[in-house]
Amino acid sequence: MRIDVLMPAADSDYRLEAAAMLDEYRPAFAARGLTLAPRPWTDGPGDGAAAALALFAWGYHLAVAQWDAVLERWPVTVPLFNPPALMRWNTRKTYLATLAERGVPVVPSWFGDADAGSIAAAFDRFATDTLVVKPQVSGGSYRTCRIGRDDPVERLAEAIVQPFLPAVGDEGELSLLFIGGAFSHAVRKVARAGDFRIQPQFGGQLSATDADAESRSIAMHALAALPAAPLYARVDLIRLPQGALALMELEAIEPDLYPDLGDDVPGKLADAVLGALGQ
């Protein structure tokens, strides 16, 4: 049974890295009679696939209109995981506002065009001297910057503005991974000293960790508030200065599931795909 895996565009600089990461999943899928076939996400669905996974659709944030069109036109005859409607909803970080309205504790956020006036207001709104500004559609800290009160402001349309949270360099972010509707494992991500980005390419340190009752409760609340149930998802939490955990991000498109930091992650994903297909 062939499962297409949406990958970076053919001309992407990240296609080789994605291919190497996909190889980590092949043995577990093959053991269950599933063949993983890489396919650039820009090509849309392929003929003859039993289903498709969007797990490595890196770079969609650089061609948002095309990404939206691929999802909007995805045929129901080829099940896509996660569901196209969920991924369209998850594409723009404005989903955080919806989750906050549904009672999920979310990092304080403002959405709009970032310019000198709106940034000045955000400093006062969040009672902070440091902000983080990023596009509403982003990935891998793309165009994400940290701004102090005296720093120049570069205008950014359709931005999300949040207070900088010192916990990112101390306790770090806590990522809870869910596969097939069940909690799989947790990862702690700590930014390098002096930085605010937790990705390894920026010096962030990743390690396996435990998820306590508070973090699991928030993560489950966030997942239950989604417009559709995901086959896989990563829930990123961070501690606010007041001491409570809050949702930083919920990634249901192309999250790194950190297979090297969990127990049989590829096998869990393969089983979830089979279960979703009624096998």
C-alpha positions as CSV (number, residue, x, y, z in Angstrom):
1,M,0.0,0.0,0.0
2,R,1.5,3.3,-1.1
3,I,1.4,6.4,1.2
4,D,2.6,9.6,-0.5
5,V,4.5,11.9,1.8
6,L,4.4,15.6,1.0
7,M,7.9,16.9,0.8
8,P,9.6,20.3,0.1
9,A,9.4,21.6,-3.4
10,A,11.8,20.1,-6.0
11,D,13.9,23.3,-5.9
12,S,14.0,23.7,-2.2
13,D,17.3,23.8,-0.3
14,Y,15.7,21.5,2.3
15,R,14.8,18.6,0.1
16,L,17.8,16.4,1.0
17,E,17.4,17.0,4.7
18,A,13.7,16.1,4.5
19,A,14.6,12.9,2.5
20,A,17.0,11.8,5.2
21,M,14.4,12.3,7.9
22,L,11.8,10.4,5.9
23,D,14.2,7.4,5.8
24,E,13.8,7.1,9.5
25,Y,10.2,6.2,9.0
26,R,10.5,3.8,6.1
27,P,11.4,0.5,8.1
28,A,8.5,0.8,10.4
29,F,6.0,1.5,7.6
30,A,7.5,-1.3,5.4
31,A,7.1,-3.8,8.3
32,R,3.3,-3.0,8.2
33,G,3.1,-3.3,4.4
34,L,3.2,0.4,3.7
35,T,5.5,2.1,1.2
36,L,6.4,5.7,1.7
37,A,6.6,7.7,-1.6
38,P,8.1,11.2,-1.4
39,R,6.1,13.8,-3.4
40,P,6.7,17.6,-3.5
41,W,3.8,19.3,-1.9
42,T,3.6,21.7,-4.8
43,D,2.6,18.7,-7.0
44,G,-0.6,18.0,-5.1
45,P,-2.0,14.5,-4.8
46,G,-0.6,11.6,-6.8
47,D,-2.5,8.9,-8.6
48,G,-2.7,5.5,-7.0
49,A,-1.9,6.4,-3.4
50,A,-3.9,4.9,-0.6
51,A,-3.4,8.1,1.4
52,A,-0.9,11.0,1.9
53,L,1.0,12.4,4.9
54,A,1.9,16.1,5.0
55,L,4.6,15.5,7.5
56,F,7.5,17.0,5.5
57,A,5.7,19.8,3.5
58,W,8.4,22.2,4.4
59,G,8.4,25.6,2.8
60,Y,4.7,26.1,2.4
61,H,5.0,29.4,4.3
62,L,7.0,30.8,1.4
63,A,4.1,30.1,-1.1
64,V,1.0,30.4,1.0
65,A,-1.5,31.0,-1.8
66,Q,-0.3,27.9,-3.6
67,W,-0.4,25.9,-0.4
68,D,-4.0,27.1,0.3
69,A,-4.9,26.1,-3.3
70,V,-3.4,22.6,-2.9
71,L,-5.4,22.0,0.3
72,E,-8.6,23.4,-1.1
73,R,-8.5,21.2,-4.1
74,W,-7.4,18.0,-2.4
75,P,-9.7,15.1,-3.4
76,V,-11.6,13.2,-0.8
77,T,-10.6,10.0,-2.7
78,V,-7.0,10.3,-1.3
79,P,-7.2,10.8,2.5
80,L,-4.7,13.4,3.6
81,F,-3.3,13.5,7.1
82,N,-3.8,15.8,8.7
83,P,-7.2,16.7,7.1
84,P,-6.9,19.6,4.6
85,A,-9.4,21.8,6.4
86,L,-7.5,21.4,9.7
87,M,-4.2,22.3,8.0
88,R,-5.7,25.4,6.3
89,W,-6.9,26.5,9.7
90,N,-3.6,25.8,11.3
91,T,-1.6,27.6,8.6
92,R,-2.2,31.1,10.1
93,K,-1.2,31.7,13.7
94,T,-4.5,33.5,14.2
95,Y,-5.7,30.1,15.2
96,L,-4.3,31.0,18.7
97,A,-7.0,33.6,19.1
98,T,-9.6,31.0,18.4
99,L,-8.1,28.6,20.9
100,A,-8.0,31.3,23.5
101,E,-11.7,32.1,22.9
102,R,-12.3,28.4,23.5
103,G,-10.7,28.6,26.9
104,V,-7.2,27.3,26.1
105,P,-4.5,29.3,28.0
106,V,-2.4,30.9,25.3
107,V,0.6,33.2,25.3
108,P,-0.6,36.8,25.1
109,S,-0.7,37.7,21.4
110,W,-1.7,40.6,19.2
111,F,-2.5,40.2,15.5
112,G,-2.2,42.9,12.9
113,D,0.3,44.9,10.9
114,A,3.5,45.5,12.9
115,D,4.8,49.1,12.6
116,A,6.2,51.7,14.9
117,G,2.8,52.6,16.3
118,S,1.4,49.1,16.8
119,I,4.7,48.0,18.3
120,A,4.8,50.9,20.8
121,A,1.3,50.0,21.8
122,A,2.2,46.4,22.3
123,F,5.0,47.2,24.7
124,D,2.4,49.0,26.9
125,R,-0.3,46.3,26.3
126,F,2.0,43.5,27.5
127,A,3.8,45.6,30.1
128,T,7.2,44.4,28.8
129,D,10.4,45.9,27.4
130,T,11.0,43.1,24.9
131,L,8.7,41.7,22.2
132,V,8.8,38.9,19.7
133,V,7.4,39.7,16.2
134,K,6.8,37.1,13.5
135,P,4.6,36.6,10.5
136,Q,1.2,35.0,11.0
137,V,2.4,32.3,8.5
138,S,5.8,31.2,9.4
139,G,8.1,28.2,10.1
140,G,11.5,27.6,11.6
141,S,11.6,31.2,13.0
142,Y,11.3,32.7,9.5
143,R,11.4,36.5,9.8
144,T,11.1,36.2,13.5
145,C,12.8,38.9,15.5
146,R,13.1,40.2,19.1
147,I,12.6,43.9,19.6
148,G,13.4,46.2,22.5
149,R,11.8,49.5,23.1
150,D,14.7,51.5,21.6
151,D,15.1,49.2,18.5
152,P,14.1,50.3,15.0
153,V,10.9,48.6,13.8
154,E,10.7,47.1,10.3
155,R,7.1,47.0,9.1
156,L,5.6,43.5,8.8
157,A,2.2,43.0,7.4
158,E,0.0,40.3,9.1
159,A,2.2,39.8,12.1
160,I,1.8,38.2,15.5
161,V,3.3,40.1,18.4
162,Q,4.0,38.5,21.7
163,P,5.9,39.4,24.9
164,F,9.4,37.9,25.0
165,L,9.3,35.1,27.7
166,P,12.6,34.5,29.5
167,A,11.6,30.9,30.2
168,V,12.7,30.1,26.7
169,G,16.3,30.2,27.8
170,D,15.8,28.6,31.2
171,E,13.2,25.9,31.5
172,G,12.6,26.1,27.8
173,E,9.6,25.2,25.7
174,L,7.9,21.9,26.4
175,S,6.7,20.0,23.4
176,L,4.1,17.2,23.8
177,L,3.7,14.9,20.8
178,F,0.4,13.1,20.0
179,I,0.0,10.4,17.5
180,G,-3.3,8.6,16.7
181,G,-5.0,10.7,19.4
182,A,-2.8,9.4,22.2
183,F,0.1,11.1,24.0
184,S,3.4,9.7,22.7
185,H,6.3,11.5,24.3
186,A,7.6,14.9,25.4
187,V,10.7,17.0,24.4
188,R,12.2,20.0,26.1
189,K,13.7,22.7,23.9
190,V,16.0,25.4,25.4
191,A,17.4,28.4,23.5
192,R,21.1,29.0,23.4
193,A,22.3,31.7,25.9
194,G,21.5,35.1,24.5
195,D,19.1,33.8,21.8
196,F,15.3,33.3,21.8
197,R,15.0,30.6,19.1
198,I,14.9,27.0,20.1
199,Q,15.6,25.3,16.8
200,P,18.9,23.3,16.6
201,Q,20.1,25.4,13.7
202,F,20.2,28.4,16.1
203,G,21.9,26.5,18.8
204,G,18.8,25.3,20.7
205,Q,19.2,22.2,22.8
206,L,16.7,19.4,22.7
207,S,16.2,16.6,25.2
208,A,13.6,13.9,26.1
209,T,11.6,14.8,29.2
210,D,8.5,14.0,31.1
211,A,5.1,15.7,30.8
212,D,3.3,16.3,34.1
213,A,-0.4,16.5,34.7
214,E,-0.6,20.2,34.1
215,S,1.1,20.1,30.7
216,R,-0.9,17.1,29.6
217,S,-4.2,18.7,30.7
218,I,-3.5,21.9,28.7
219,A,-2.4,19.9,25.7
220,M,-5.5,17.8,25.7
221,H,-7.7,20.9,26.1
222,A,-6.0,22.5,23.1
223,L,-6.4,19.3,20.9
224,A,-10.1,19.0,21.9
225,A,-10.6,22.6,20.8
226,L,-9.4,22.0,17.3
227,P,-11.9,22.0,14.4
228,A,-11.0,18.4,13.6
229,A,-9.1,15.6,15.3
230,P,-5.4,15.4,14.0
231,L,-3.7,12.1,13.3
232,Y,-0.5,13.7,14.7
233,A,0.3,17.0,16.4
234,R,2.9,18.8,18.4
235,V,1.7,21.0,21.3
236,D,4.3,23.6,22.4
237,L,3.9,25.0,25.9
238,I,6.0,27.7,27.8
239,R,5.8,29.1,31.3
240,L,4.6,32.6,31.7
241,P,6.3,35.0,34.2
242,Q,3.3,34.5,36.5
243,G,4.2,30.8,36.7
244,A,1.5,29.1,34.7
245,L,2.0,27.1,31.5
246,A,0.5,28.5,28.3
247,L,0.2,27.4,24.6
248,M,2.9,28.8,22.4
249,E,2.0,26.9,19.3
250,L,0.1,23.9,18.1
251,E,1.6,22.4,15.0
252,A,-0.6,20.1,12.9
253,I,1.0,20.4,9.5
254,E,4.6,19.4,9.4
255,P,5.9,19.1,13.0
256,D,9.2,17.4,13.8
257,L,7.9,14.4,15.8
258,Y,11.4,13.9,17.2
259,P,11.6,10.2,16.5
260,D,15.0,10.0,18.1
261,L,13.6,11.2,21.5
262,G,10.6,9.0,21.7
263,D,9.7,5.3,21.8
264,D,9.0,3.7,18.4
265,V,7.6,7.0,16.9
266,P,7.6,5.7,13.3
267,G,5.8,2.6,14.4
268,K,3.1,4.6,16.2
269,L,2.6,6.8,13.2
270,A,2.3,3.8,10.8
271,D,-0.2,2.2,13.1
272,A,-2.2,5.4,13.3
273,V,-2.3,5.6,9.5
274,L,-3.5,2.0,9.2
275,G,-6.1,2.7,11.9
276,A,-7.4,5.8,10.1
277,L,-7.7,3.8,6.9
278,G,-9.6,1.0,8.7
279,Q,-6.9,-1.5,8.2
